[in-house]
Amino acid sequence: MFLLECEPDMSVEMDEPTIVATWENRAQIIEIMSSARTMSQEFQDLWNSSGGRGRLSQENTDRLVELLREIGALNEKLLRLA
């Protein structure tokens, strides 16, 4: 018989920065979200191109890494609007 013991979650919660949408930054937020949607679709297309094998060509893998960097840059840009 196995006995499982759960330890309490000891993770430290950090306050997430609050992003405030104003008329001044509305266009920037819309631009960031539009770029994110486009990148998300490209990410999905790359994944679908694996043909269900779960493997990407080197070219597609390189593009995937670029997309992840671009998504990180968008996140930084959005956080600077806070």
ABEGO torsion letter per residue (X at the ends): XBBBBBBBBABBBBBBBBBBBBAAAAAAAAAAAAAAAAAAAAAAAAAAAAGGAGBBBAAAAAAAAAAAAAAAAAAAAAAAAX
